[in-house]
Amino acid sequence: MVADLEVGQRPLLLLVGSSARRGREFILRAVAPRYRLWLLQPAGVSWEEPYVVGNTVVDNTDHEALIAAARAVAAEHEVAGVFCYDEGLVWPAASVSAALGLPGNSPGAIAACRDKNATRVALAEAGVPQPVSVGVYDLDGALAAAEQVGYPVVVKPRGLAGSMGVKLARDPSEVADAYAAATAITYPGVPVFDMSVLVEEYVDGPEISVDAVFHDGRFVPLALARKQVGFDPFFEETGHVVDAGDPLLADPELLEALERAHKALGFHTGVTHTEFRLGSRGPRLLEVNARLGGDSIPYLGYLATGVDIALAAADVAAGVVPDTTPKHRRVAAVAFLYPERDTRVDQVTVHEDNLGPHIHEAIAMADPGATLKLPPRGYIARYGRIIAVADTVDEVTAALKDPTTLVELTGTPVEVTA
C-alpha cells in the first residue's frame, strides 16, 4: 500500500469495491495521485495495492455492515467522500454517504436508477421521451405485454446493466427464449424483483451513451459514445467510438432529456452513464446508470478530450468542482474481441509487430483455461481489447478493421449448457 509519508494531506475517499482490474484499473490510476483511497470490499487487497492506503474487509452489499465499517474508518480519519463505480454497489455506497453526511445523492435516487421500472415511472411522470415499457411477473405476462406494446419488443431484466440478458423478440415464438434469458442471469449486489422483467418497445436506430458530471445544480456531458452491438437478437456490446467533436454533445433535444431525466430521478451529484436510442422520432432514453460508464468509455473520453472523467467523478464525490475543460479534440475507439463459438482459452497472443500508429493499446482479456460462453449461455465473453486514437472517425475505424490480426485467440471449442 502507499506509505503515509508519500500521501501527505491528500483527501481520503472511501472506495466501495474495486471491480475487475482489466476493465477498471485506469480509474484508480487516475484518482490515486489526488486522493487517498480506503478500500471496502469482501476480499483483501490484491491488484489495488499500489493505489490504496488502507482497507476494511466487509460485505459491501450489506448497507448496515458497510455503514458500520465506514463509520469505523471515519472515527480514525477525516473522510472527504464515498467513491464507487460498480453497478451492484452504488446503492449501498449512497447509503454510506448519506449516513456520514458526505456529498452524494439520496439512496432512494440511486435505487431509482438501479431499478429500471422505477426509472421508467419517474421519467414518464416527467415527460421524458422513452420506449413504452411494461413490467411482467411471468411468461404469460410477457406474451400479453408484447401484444400490447407491438412487435418487435425488447425483453430485459429489471435490475441489470451492460446489456446482459437483453434480447429482441420479433414475434410470439421468440418471447419465451427472451424471457428465459432475462430471468436466468444475476449480478452480485443487484436485487431480484418479483416483477423481474420488462417488455419494451423496440426503438430502431443507433445507440449512444453519455457520461456526464452533475455538480452544484449544473451538468456537463463529457463523453458521447456511439455503441456497436452484435450477436443478434442479443445486444452484446462489441465496441464504442468517442468523438470529441460529436455534434450530439450540443444537441438541445438530447441535453434536455438528460437534464429532465436526472431531475426526475433526484440525481444531482456525481457522474452517470445514460443510454439512448436515436429513433425516427428523436432520442429515446433507455436507462440511467448511476456510475461511470463501463467498457473503457471514460478512458476513451479522456483520450479524445483530455478531460479525466474518472477524476471528475472522484472530485465530485469529495465536493470539489471538477475540471471539465477539453484539452484537445480527437477520436478514440475500442473494439472487443469475441470467439466465434463457446471456447476454452489456450492462449491469447498480442501481435505487437502488427500494431499500427493509431493503436493506443491492445491487451488480452482472458486467461488460459478460461471458458468463454456466448449469449445466452454467458455474456461479455471477451478475449481481447483494442483501443485506437486518431484525428478522425475514419482513421480509428481503419485501425480497428482487422482486429484478429492484432490479438489472436487459440482455444478449444466446447459444448456449454446455459
PyMOL commands that set and color helices and strands:
alter all, ss='L'
color gray80, all
select helices_A, chain A and resi 4-7+21-31+49-51+63-76+90-99+107-114+116-126+139-149+172-184+247-250+252-265+297-305+309-317+352-354+393-399+403-405
alter helices_A, ss='H'
color red, helices_A
select strands_A, chain A and resi 12-16+36-41+54-57+79-83+133-136+153-157+167-169+197-201+207-215+218-230+236-243+270-279+282-289+331-337+343-350+359-364+371-372+384-390+407-413
alter strands_A, ss='S'
color yellow, strands_A
deselect
rebuild
show_as cartoon
